[in-house]
Amino acid sequence: MRAIVRAAVHGIIKNCLREKQNEECPRCAINAPGERHHACVYWSLDDVNFKIKEISSSLCMESVLNIIITFGYALQCLCLTQEHLAVGAELVDKVTEAEDPNSVLDEIIKPTDKCLM
């Protein structure tokens, strides 16, 4: 279940980052070819880190919990405990408070969790 929590938190934040990219880059919004005219290509690591912090600080933990429950149910291994909920909240806080949230986000996923992605 811990792997599901890690995969869910990682996936939610990465998905929200892609959505933010589509919102803020007009060329991504229309799925335009060619990177040259995409504003998102010029985002610095600081820009990406700021956006990840913004996303993680505004996550609705109730929605995160619903996604974790859905994953657990779909994989037929739903045994959610208070400890699992605490892990999810810790991970979100860790990303929000990190100096380099992009690296922290990538460190959340372990090699054994990749099959859940």
TIMI-2910 file (N, C-alpha, C, CB; in pm, 1 decimal, decimal comma, always signed):
<rs>
+----------+----------+----------+----------+----------+----------+----------+----------+----------+----------+----------+----------+------+
!      n_x !      n_y !      n_z !     ca_x !     ca_y !     ca_z !      c_x !      c_y !      c_z !     cb_x !     cb_y !     cb_z ! resn !
+----------+----------+----------+----------+----------+----------+----------+----------+----------+----------+----------+----------+------+
!    +81,6 !   -119,5 !     +0,0 !     +0,0 !     +0,0 !     +0,0 !    +86,3 !   +126,4 !     +0,0 !    -93,0 !     -0,4 !   +120,2 !  Met !
!   +203,3 !   +118,6 !    +64,5 !   +293,3 !   +234,5 !    +64,1 !   +335,3 !   +269,4 !    -78,7 !   +418,0 !   +206,7 !   +151,2 !  Arg !
!   +359,3 !   +167,7 !   -160,4 !   +398,2 !   +191,3 !   -299,5 !   +286,3 !   +262,4 !   -374,7 !   +433,6 !    +58,5 !   -369,3 !  Ala !
!   +163,5 !   +225,5 !   -346,9 !    +48,6 !   +289,7 !   -411,6 !    +40,2 !   +435,8 !   -369,3 !    -83,1 !   +215,7 !   -376,5 !  Ile !
!    +63,8 !   +463,0 !   -242,4 !    +60,9 !   +601,2 !   -192,5 !   +169,4 !   +683,2 !   -261,6 !    +80,2 !   +604,9 !    -38,0 !  Val !
!   +290,9 !   +627,9 !   -268,9 !   +400,6 !   +700,0 !   -334,7 !   +369,0 !   +724,4 !   -482,4 !   +532,6 !   +621,2 !   -321,1 !  Arg !
!   +321,2 !   +620,9 !   -550,9 !   +289,3 !   +633,6 !   -693,8 !   +177,1 !   +734,8 !   -716,1 !   +249,3 !   +496,8 !   -752,3 !  Ala !
!    +78,3 !   +734,9 !   -628,7 !    -34,3 !   +827,8 !   -643,4 !    +11,1 !   +972,0 !   -625,0 !   -145,1 !   +794,4 !   -542,5 !  Ala !
!    +88,0 !   +998,6 !   -519,3 !   +134,3 !  +1135,6 !   -493,6 !   +222,1 !  +1182,8 !   -609,4 !   +212,6 !  +1143,5 !   -358,9 !  Val !
!   +314,5 !  +1099,1 !   -651,9 !   +403,3 !  +1133,6 !   -763,7 !   +321,0 !  +1159,5 !   -890,9 !   +506,9 !  +1019,7 !   -788,4 !  His !
!   +232,0 !  +1068,7 !   -923,0 !   +151,9 !  +1080,6 !  -1044,6 !    +60,2 !  +1201,9 !  -1044,6 !    +69,9 !   +956,9 !  -1063,4 !  Gly !
!     +0,8 !  +1230,9 !   -930,9 !    -90,1 !  +1345,7 !   -921,8 !    -13,9 !  +1475,3 !   -947,1 !   -159,1 !  +1350,2 !   -783,2 !  Ile !
!   +100,4 !  +1490,7 !   -881,1 !   +176,9 !  +1614,8 !   -896,6 !   +230,3 !  +1627,5 !  -1039,2 !   +293,5 !  +1619,7 !   -795,4 !  Ile !
!   +281,6 !  +1518,9 !  -1095,9 !   +332,4 !  +1523,4 !  -1233,5 !   +219,6 !  +1555,2 !  -1332,5 !   +399,4 !  +1389,0 !  -1270,6 !  Lys !
!   +101,3 !  +1496,1 !  -1311,3 !    -12,5 !  +1523,7 !  -1398,6 !    -54,8 !  +1669,9 !  -1387,8 !   -130,3 !  +1431,5 !  -1364,0 !  Asn !
!    -58,0 !  +1721,9 !  -1266,3 !    -94,2 !  +1862,9 !  -1247,1 !     +8,4 !  +1954,7 !  -1312,8 !   -106,2 !  +1895,7 !  -1097,0 !  Cys !
!   +136,3 !  +1915,4 !  -1310,1 !   +240,1 !  +1994,1 !  -1374,9 !   +217,9 !  +1997,2 !  -1526,8 !   +379,6 !  +1936,9 !  -1341,5 !  Leu !
!   +180,1 !  +1883,4 !  -1583,8 !   +149,5 !  +1879,4 !  -1728,4 !    +28,6 !  +1967,4 !  -1760,3 !   +122,6 !  +1733,5 !  -1774,8 !  Arg !
!    -71,8 !  +1964,4 !  -1673,6 !   -189,9 !  +2049,0 !  -1694,9 !   -152,2 !  +2196,6 !  -1688,3 !   -298,9 !  +2017,5 !  -1590,2 !  Glu !
!    -68,3 !  +2232,5 !  -1592,1 !    -22,2 !  +2370,1 !  -1577,8 !    +56,5 !  +2412,1 !  -1702,0 !    +64,5 !  +2385,6 !  -1450,5 !  Lys !
!   +135,5 !  +2320,8 !  -1754,7 !   +211,3 !  +2347,5 !  -1877,2 !   +114,2 !  +2377,9 !  -1991,4 !   +302,8 !  +2226,4 !  -1913,5 !  Gln !
!     +9,2 !  +2297,7 !  -2003,2 !    -90,1 !  +2321,0 !  -2108,4 !   -163,2 !  +2452,7 !  -2089,9 !   -190,2 !  +2207,6 !  -2111,8 !  Asn !
!   -186,2 !  +2492,1 !  -1965,6 !   -254,9 !  +2618,5 !  -1938,9 !   -167,0 !  +2738,8 !  -1971,0 !   -299,0 !  +2624,4 !  -1793,5 !  Glu !
!    -37,6 !  +2728,0 !  -1940,6 !    +51,2 !  +2843,3 !  -1951,0 !   +129,1 !  +2851,9 !  -2082,3 !   +147,1 !  +2841,0 !  -1838,1 !  Glu !
!   +125,8 !  +2747,3 !  -2160,1 !   +195,5 !  +2747,7 !  -2289,2 !    +90,6 !  +2731,5 !  -2399,5 !   +304,3 !  +2633,2 !  -2296,5 !  Cys !
!    +60,3 !  +2838,3 !  -2471,8 !    -43,0 !  +2831,8 !  -2575,3 !    -16,0 !  +2724,6 !  -2681,1 !    -55,6 !  +2966,0 !  -2642,5 !  Pro !
!   +110,6 !  +2700,0 !  -2711,5 !   +145,5 !  +2599,5 !  -2812,6 !   +117,5 !  +2458,0 !  -2761,9 !   +293,6 !  +2612,8 !  -2852,3 !  Arg !
!   +140,6 !  +2434,5 !  -2630,4 !   +107,8 !  +2303,5 !  -2572,2 !    -43,5 !  +2283,1 !  -2570,9 !   +165,0 !  +2291,3 !  -2428,3 !  Cys !
!   -114,9 !  +2391,1 !  -2544,9 !   -261,1 !  +2382,8 !  -2537,0 !   -322,6 !  +2332,7 !  -2666,2 !   -319,3 !  +2518,1 !  -2502,4 !  Ala !
!   -259,2 !  +2366,9 !  -2778,7 !   -312,9 !  +2321,9 !  -2907,6 !   -232,5 !  +2205,6 !  -2964,9 !   -314,6 !  +2437,4 !  -3007,2 !  Ile !
!   -138,7 !  +2154,1 !  -2885,3 !    -55,6 !  +2039,8 !  -2925,1 !    +21,6 !  +2069,5 !  -3054,0 !   -142,9 !  +1914,3 !  -2943,9 !  Asn !
!    +78,4 !  +2190,0 !  -3058,9 !   +150,4 !  +2233,8 !  -3178,5 !   +285,2 !  +2163,8 !  -3191,2 !   +170,4 !  +2385,1 !  -3175,8 !  Ala !
!   +323,9 !  +2129,4 !  -3312,7 !   +455,2 !  +2066,3 !  -3332,4 !   +567,7 !  +2169,6 !  -3320,8 !   +461,4 !  +1996,5 !  -3470,3 !  Pro !
!   +686,6 !  +2122,9 !  -3306,0 !   +803,6 !  +2211,1 !  -3302,9 !   +821,1 !  +2277,3 !  -3167,7 !   +792,2 !  +2317,2 !  -3410,3 !  Gly !
!   +933,4 !  +2251,1 !  -3106,3 !   +957,9 !  +2304,8 !  -2972,7 !   +993,4 !  +2452,5 !  -2973,6 !  +1067,9 !  +2227,6 !  -2906,3 !  Glu !
!  +1038,9 !  +2500,6 !  -3084,0 !  +1095,9 !  +2635,0 !  -3092,0 !  +1003,6 !  +2745,6 !  -3040,7 !  +1132,7 !  +2664,2 !  -3233,2 !  Arg !
!   +877,0 !  +2733,7 !  -3066,5 !   +783,2 !  +2839,5 !  -3030,9 !   +707,2 !  +2810,5 !  -2901,8 !   +685,3 !  +2860,6 !  -3143,3 !  His !
!   +744,6 !  +2703,6 !  -2833,3 !   +679,7 !  +2668,9 !  -2706,4 !   +744,5 !  +2747,0 !  -2592,6 !   +688,5 !  +2516,0 !  -2679,5 !  His !
!   +664,0 !  +2822,6 !  -2519,4 !   +715,5 !  +2899,0 !  -2405,1 !   +769,6 !  +2806,2 !  -2296,9 !   +605,6 !  +2989,3 !  -2346,8 !  Ala !
!   +710,8 !  +2688,2 !  -2283,3 !   +750,8 !  +2595,0 !  -2177,8 !   +893,5 !  +2543,1 !  -2194,8 !   +655,1 !  +2478,3 !  -2174,0 !  Cys !
!   +946,0 !  +2546,7 !  -2315,7 !  +1082,9 !  +2501,0 !  -2340,5 !  +1182,0 !  +2591,8 !  -2267,1 !  +1113,4 !  +2498,9 !  -2493,1 !  Val !
!  +1142,4 !  +2713,8 !  -2246,0 !  +1230,6 !  +2811,3 !  -2182,4 !  +1212,2 !  +2820,0 !  -2031,1 !  +1207,9 !  +2946,7 !  -2242,9 !  Tyr !
!  +1130,0 !  +2731,1 !  -1974,6 !  +1115,9 !  +2728,8 !  -1829,1 !  +1248,4 !  +2683,7 !  -1769,0 !   +998,9 !  +2634,6 !  -1784,4 !  Trp !
!  +1294,3 !  +2754,4 !  -1670,2 !  +1415,7 !  +2713,6 !  -1599,7 !  +1378,4 !  +2612,2 !  -1492,1 !  +1488,8 !  +2836,8 !  -1537,1 !  Ser !
!  +1479,2 !  +2552,4 !  -1431,1 !  +1454,2 !  +2459,8 !  -1321,4 !  +1385,5 !  +2532,2 !  -1206,3 !  +1585,6 !  +2395,3 !  -1273,6 !  Leu !
!  +1420,1 !  +2658,9 !  -1186,3 !  +1353,3 !  +2738,2 !  -1082,6 !  +1205,2 !  +2755,5 !  -1113,1 !  +1420,0 !  +2875,4 !  -1068,8 !  Asp !
!  +1172,0 !  +2775,5 !  -1240,6 !  +1031,3 !  +2787,8 !  -1280,7 !   +955,8 !  +2658,2 !  -1250,6 !  +1020,3 !  +2822,4 !  -1431,5 !  Asp !
!  +1017,6 !  +2546,1 !  -1288,5 !   +953,9 !  +2415,7 !  -1265,8 !   +937,8 !  +2390,8 !  -1116,3 !  +1036,8 !  +2301,7 !  -1330,7 !  Val !
!  +1040,8 !  +2420,0 !  -1039,5 !  +1032,8 !  +2400,7 !   -894,2 !   +925,2 !  +2487,4 !   -832,0 !  +1166,9 !  +2431,1 !   -829,0 !  Asn !
!   +913,4 !  +2612,2 !   -877,9 !   +809,5 !  +2700,9 !   -826,9 !   +670,9 !  +2644,3 !   -857,5 !   +824,4 !  +2841,6 !   -887,4 !  Phe !
!   +652,9 !  +2595,8 !   -977,9 !   +522,4 !  +2540,6 !  -1017,3 !   +489,4 !  +2413,9 !   -937,4 !   +520,9 !  +2509,4 !  -1168,8 !  Lys !
!   +588,8 !  +2328,9 !   -913,1 !   +566,1 !  +2208,0 !   -833,2 !   +528,1 !  +2245,3 !   -690,2 !   +691,9 !  +2117,9 !   -833,4 !  Ile !
!   +597,5 !  +2344,0 !   -632,8 !   +563,8 !  +2388,9 !   -496,6 !   +421,5 !  +2443,9 !   -492,0 !   +664,0 !  +2496,7 !   -448,2 !  Lys !
!   +387,1 !  +2521,6 !   -593,0 !   +254,1 !  +2580,1 !   -602,2 !   +147,1 !  +2469,9 !   -607,9 !   +244,2 !  +2671,7 !   -726,2 !  Glu !
!   +173,0 !  +2368,5 !   -688,5 !    +79,4 !  +2256,8 !   -704,2 !    +66,9 !  +2178,0 !   -574,6 !   +124,7 !  +2164,1 !   -818,0 !  Ile !
!   +180,8 !  +2140,0 !   -517,1 !   +176,7 !  +2054,8 !   -397,9 !   +117,4 !  +2127,3 !   -278,0 !   +316,2 !  +2005,5 !   -363,8 !  Ser !
!   +136,2 !  +2257,8 !   -269,9 !    +80,6 !  +2331,6 !   -155,9 !    -70,5 !  +2350,8 !   -167,5 !   +148,3 !  +2467,3 !   -143,8 !  Ser !
!   -122,8 !  +2334,9 !   -288,3 !   -267,0 !  +2355,4 !   -305,7 !   -344,2 !  +2225,0 !   -329,2 !   -291,2 !  +2449,4 !   -421,7 !  Ser !
!   -276,5 !  +2111,4 !   -314,3 !   -345,3 !  +1982,9 !   -334,2 !   -455,0 !  +1961,9 !   -229,4 !   -244,2 !  +1866,6 !   -328,5 !  Leu !
!   -564,8 !  +1909,7 !   -274,3 !   -673,9 !  +1872,5 !   -184,4 !   -647,6 !  +1728,9 !   -138,7 !   -815,4 !  +1886,2 !   -255,1 !  Cys !
!   -615,7 !  +1711,6 !    -10,6 !   -579,8 !  +1579,4 !    +39,1 !   -697,4 !  +1481,9 !    +31,6 !   -529,9 !  +1589,4 !   +182,4 !  Met !
!   -818,2 !  +1532,3 !    +34,3 !   -934,8 !  +1443,9 !    +19,4 !   -935,7 !  +1380,6 !   -120,1 !  -1066,9 !  +1522,7 !    +43,8 !  Glu !
!   -903,3 !  +1459,9 !   -221,3 !   -896,5 !  +1406,7 !   -357,4 !   -781,0 !  +1308,9 !   -372,7 !   -882,2 !  +1520,4 !   -458,4 !  Ser !
!   -667,4 !  +1339,7 !   -310,5 !   -553,1 !  +1248,3 !   -312,9 !   -592,9 !  +1115,4 !   -249,9 !   -431,4 !  +1309,7 !   -238,6 !  Val !
!   -661,2 !  +1121,8 !   -136,7 !   -707,4 !  +1001,0 !    -68,5 !   -801,4 !   +920,6 !   -157,6 !   -777,5 !  +1037,2 !    +63,1 !  Leu !
!   -891,1 !   +987,0 !   -226,7 !   -983,9 !   +916,4 !   -317,1 !   -909,4 !   +843,9 !   -428,7 !  -1084,6 !  +1015,1 !   -378,0 !  Asn !
!   -804,9 !   +905,7 !   -479,6 !   -725,8 !   +841,0 !   -585,2 !   -651,5 !   +720,2 !   -529,3 !   -625,4 !   +941,2 !   -647,7 !  Ile !
!   -596,5 !   +733,8 !   -409,8 !   -526,3 !   +621,7 !   -345,6 !   -622,5 !   +505,4 !   -322,8 !   -463,0 !   +666,2 !   -211,0 !  Ile !
!   -741,3 !   +534,9 !   -276,5 !   -842,9 !   +430,8 !   -253,7 !   -879,4 !   +362,7 !   -385,5 !   -969,9 !   +491,5 !   -187,7 !  Ile !
!   -895,1 !   +442,6 !   -491,0 !   -929,1 !   +387,1 !   -622,0 !   -819,8 !   +293,7 !   -672,2 !   -952,3 !   +499,5 !   -723,2 !  Thr !
!   -694,1 !   +336,4 !   -659,6 !   -581,7 !   +250,4 !   -699,4 !   -581,2 !   +121,0 !   -619,2 !   -447,8 !   +324,1 !   -680,9 !  Phe !
!   -593,6 !   +133,5 !   -488,6 !   -592,5 !    +14,8 !   -402,7 !   -704,2 !    -81,5 !   -437,2 !   -603,4 !    +55,1 !   -257,5 !  Gly !
!   -821,9 !    -27,8 !   -461,5 !   -936,5 !   -111,0 !   -497,3 !   -913,5 !   -179,0 !   -631,9 !  -1065,0 !    -26,8 !   -501,3 !  Tyr !
!   -864,0 !   -102,4 !   -730,2 !   -840,7 !   -157,8 !   -864,4 !   -735,5 !   -268,1 !   -862,1 !   -797,4 !    -47,0 !   -960,9 !  Ala !
!   -637,2 !   -253,8 !   -774,5 !   -530,2 !   -353,7 !   -765,9 !   -563,3 !   -464,7 !   -666,2 !   -399,2 !   -286,5 !   -726,4 !  Leu !
!   -683,0 !   -457,6 !   -611,0 !   -732,4 !   -556,2 !   -514,3 !   -638,1 !   -572,8 !   -394,8 !   -752,1 !   -690,8 !   -582,8 !  Gln !
!   -588,4 !   -460,2 !   -346,3 !   -502,3 !   -464,9 !   -227,6 !   -530,9 !   -344,4 !   -138,5 !   -352,3 !   -468,4 !   -268,1 !  Cys !
!   -656,9 !   -317,4 !   -118,4 !   -696,7 !   -201,9 !    -39,4 !   -694,0 !   -237,3 !   +108,8 !   -836,7 !   -152,8 !    -81,0 !  Leu !
!   -591,5 !   -189,0 !   +176,7 !   -581,4 !   -205,3 !   +322,6 !   -520,8 !    -77,6 !   +378,8 !   -494,6 !   -331,8 !   +361,8 !  Cys !
!   -592,2 !    +29,8 !   +363,5 !   -546,6 !   +162,6 !   +400,7 !   -551,9 !   +181,2 !   +551,2 !   -630,3 !   +269,2 !   +331,3 !  Leu !
!   -441,8 !   +230,5 !   +607,3 !   -435,8 !   +257,0 !   +751,0 !   -402,8 !   +404,1 !   +772,8 !   -330,7 !   +165,7 !   +820,7 !  Thr !
!   -408,0 !   +445,0 !   +896,7 !   -372,4 !   +581,8 !   +933,5 !   -226,7 !   +610,9 !   +895,2 !   -394,2 !   +604,6 !  +1085,4 !  Gln !
!   -142,8 !   +509,4 !   +905,0 !     -1,7 !   +524,3 !   +869,0 !    +13,0 !   +559,3 !   +720,6 !    +76,1 !   +394,7 !   +901,3 !  Glu !
!    -65,6 !   +495,2 !   +635,7 !    -59,7 !   +523,1 !   +492,1 !   -104,4 !   +666,7 !   +462,9 !   -147,7 !   +422,8 !   +414,1 !  His !
!   -205,9 !   +712,7 !   +533,6 !   -252,9 !   +850,4 !   +515,4 !   -144,5 !   +948,8 !   +557,4 !   -382,3 !   +875,5 !   +596,3 !  Leu !
!    -76,6 !   +916,0 !   +667,2 !    +31,8 !  +1002,4 !   +715,6 !   +146,5 !  +1006,8 !   +615,3 !    +83,2 !   +953,2 !   +852,3 !  Ala !
!   +177,4 !   +893,2 !   +553,8 !   +283,7 !   +888,4 !   +452,9 !   +248,4 !   +979,9 !   +335,6 !   +305,9 !   +742,8 !   +403,3 !  Val !
!   +124,8 !   +973,9 !   +289,3 !    +81,5 !  +1060,3 !   +179,1 !    +96,1 !  +1207,6 !   +213,1 !    -62,6 !  +1030,5 !   +142,5 !  Gly !
!    +50,4 !  +1246,2 !   +332,6 !    +61,2 !  +1385,4 !   +375,3 !   +208,1 !  +1426,2 !   +391,0 !    -14,6 !  +1406,9 !   +507,7 !  Ala !
!   +290,2 !  +1336,6 !   +444,0 !   +434,0 !  +1363,7 !   +459,1 !   +500,3 !  +1388,1 !   +324,6 !   +503,3 !  +1247,3 !   +530,6 !  Glu !
!   +465,9 !  +1306,1 !   +227,3 !   +525,5 !  +1319,9 !    +94,9 !   +489,2 !  +1454,2 !    +31,5 !   +480,4 !  +1205,2 !     +4,3 !  Leu !
!   +363,5 !  +1491,5 !    +42,6 !   +319,3 !  +1619,7 !    -13,3 !   +391,6 !  +1734,0 !    +58,6 !   +164,1 !  +1635,8 !     -0,3 !  Val !
!   +400,5 !  +1727,4 !   +190,3 !   +470,8 !  +1831,3 !   +267,0 !   +618,4 !  +1836,7 !   +230,1 !   +455,7 !  +1806,3 !   +417,8 !  Asp !
!   +678,9 !  +1720,5 !   +211,7 !   +821,1 !  +1713,3 !   +177,5 !   +847,3 !  +1782,8 !    +43,6 !   +868,2 !  +1566,0 !   +171,7 !  Lys !
!   +760,6 !  +1759,5 !    -53,5 !   +774,8 !  +1823,7 !   -184,7 !   +753,1 !  +1974,4 !   -171,3 !   +674,5 !  +1763,1 !   -287,1 !  Val !
!   +651,9 !  +2014,2 !    -97,1 !   +618,4 !  +2156,1 !    -81,6 !   +731,0 !  +2232,9 !    -14,7 !   +490,2 !  +2172,1 !     -0,8 !  Thr !
!   +793,8 !  +2173,1 !    +84,4 !   +894,5 !  +2243,6 !   +163,4 !  +1036,4 !  +2229,4 !   +109,7 !   +890,5 !  +2194,3 !   +303,9 !  Glu !
!  +1056,3 !  +2149,3 !     +8,5 !  +1190,8 !  +2122,5 !    -42,3 !  +1249,6 !  +2241,9 !   -116,3 !  +1188,5 !  +2002,3 !   -133,9 !  Ala !
!  +1379,8 !  +2251,7 !   -108,1 !  +1452,8 !  +2353,1 !   -184,1 !  +1446,6 !  +2320,2 !   -333,7 !  +1600,5 !  +2362,2 !   -136,1 !  Glu !
!  +1455,0 !  +2190,9 !   -365,1 !  +1448,2 !  +2142,3 !   -503,0 !  +1336,1 !  +2037,1 !   -512,2 !  +1586,8 !  +2081,8 !   -548,7 !  Asp !
!  +1210,6 !  +2082,6 !   -521,4 !  +1097,8 !  +1988,8 !   -519,8 !  +1097,0 !  +1890,2 !   -635,9 !   +969,7 !  +2065,1 !   -520,5 !  Pro !
!  +1155,5 !  +1927,8 !   -749,4 !  +1159,5 !  +1837,1 !   -864,0 !  +1241,4 !  +1712,5 !   -830,7 !  +1218,2 !  +1908,5 !   -987,3 !  Asn !
!  +1354,8 !  +1730,6 !   -766,4 !  +1438,5 !  +1616,8 !   -726,0 !  +1368,3 !  +1532,6 !   -620,0 !  +1574,5 !  +1665,8 !   -672,8 !  Ser !
!  +1306,4 !  +1598,7 !   -525,3 !  +1235,4 !  +1526,7 !   -419,4 !  +1122,2 !  +1445,1 !   -480,2 !  +1180,4 !  +1624,9 !   -312,5 !  Val !
!  +1051,8 !  +1503,3 !   -575,8 !   +942,1 !  +1433,1 !   -641,1 !   +992,8 !  +1308,0 !   -712,2 !   +871,0 !  +1525,5 !   -740,5 !  Leu !
!  +1107,1 !  +1319,3 !   -778,4 !  +1164,4 !  +1202,9 !   -846,5 !  +1215,0 !  +1097,4 !   -748,2 !  +1278,1 !  +1246,7 !   -937,5 !  Asp !
!  +1258,5 !  +1139,9 !   -630,8 !  +1307,6 !  +1045,9 !   -529,2 !  +1194,0 !   +969,6 !   -460,1 !  +1389,6 !  +1120,7 !   -424,8 !  Glu !
!  +1072,3 !  +1020,4 !   -468,8 !   +957,5 !   +954,9 !   -405,9 !   +938,7 !   +814,2 !   -462,7 !   +829,4 !  +1038,7 !   -426,5 !  Ile !
!   +952,8 !   +803,4 !   -593,2 !   +929,9 !   +676,3 !   -660,8 !  +1053,1 !   +586,9 !   -650,3 !   +893,2 !   +699,6 !   -807,9 !  Ile !
!  +1031,6 !   +467,7 !   -604,8 !  +1138,9 !   +368,7 !   -598,1 !  +1130,3 !   +280,2 !   -721,6 !  +1129,9 !   +283,5 !   -467,2 !  Lys !
!  +1238,5 !   +213,6 !   -757,3 !  +1235,6 !   +127,6 !   -877,0 !  +1122,4 !    +25,1 !   -874,6 !  +1367,9 !    +55,3 !   -891,3 !  Pro !
!  +1090,2 !    -25,6 !   -757,3 !   +982,7 !   -125,0 !   -748,7 !   +843,9 !    -64,1 !   -768,0 !   +988,6 !   -195,4 !   -614,8 !  Thr !
!   +832,6 !    +69,3 !   -755,7 !   +703,3 !   +136,9 !   -771,1 !   +670,5 !   +167,3 !   -916,1 !   +701,9 !   +265,2 !   -691,4 !  Asp !
!   +769,2 !   +163,2 !  -1003,2 !   +750,4 !   +206,4 !  -1141,7 !   +643,9 !   +125,2 !  -1214,4 !   +881,1 !   +196,7 !  -1216,9 !  Lys !
!   +622,2 !     +2,1 !  -1172,3 !   +519,6 !    -80,0 !  -1237,2 !   +379,2 !    -25,7 !  -1209,6 !   +529,9 !   -225,7 !  -1189,4 !  Cys !
!   +363,7 !    +59,4 !  -1110,4 !   +233,6 !   +117,6 !  -1076,1 !   +204,4 !   +244,3 !  -1155,9 !   +227,8 !   +148,4 !   -927,4 !  Leu !
!   +303,9 !   +292,8 !  -1225,7 !   +290,2 !   +419,1 !  -1297,6 !   +220,2 !   +398,9 !  -1430,4 !   +426,4 !   +483,1 !  -1319,9 !  Met !
+----------+----------+----------+----------+----------+----------+----------+----------+----------+----------+----------+----------+------+
</rs>
